[in-house]
């Protein structure tokens, strides 16, 4: 059994393919993918969401090595976000 959708502009319920609706991950531009991954990581750890917001403290009960590996992933994503930003807006400066 499928799921039916009624978009704001719609007049009847229909499936995703009938309305030509895409998933959020399908609509993300390649330059925005590192930002989305970083925001997902920040939400997972309960920190503030945003570029250069950093990560929250280690959540209670999380292994230190898990947090360290997540921190390393965050730093790699931050560098990737910087490159994506400069690629997109660097020519303006």
Secondary structure as GFF3:
##gff-version 3
##sequence-region A 1 93
A	DSSP	alpha_helix	16	19	.	.	.	ID=ss1
A	DSSP	alpha_helix	24	27	.	.	.	ID=ss2
A	DSSP	three_ten_helix	30	32	.	.	.	ID=ss3
A	DSSP	alpha_helix	33	44	.	.	.	ID=ss4
A	DSSP	alpha_helix	64	89	.	.	.	ID=ss5
A	DSSP	three_ten_helix	90	92	.	.	.	ID=ss6
###
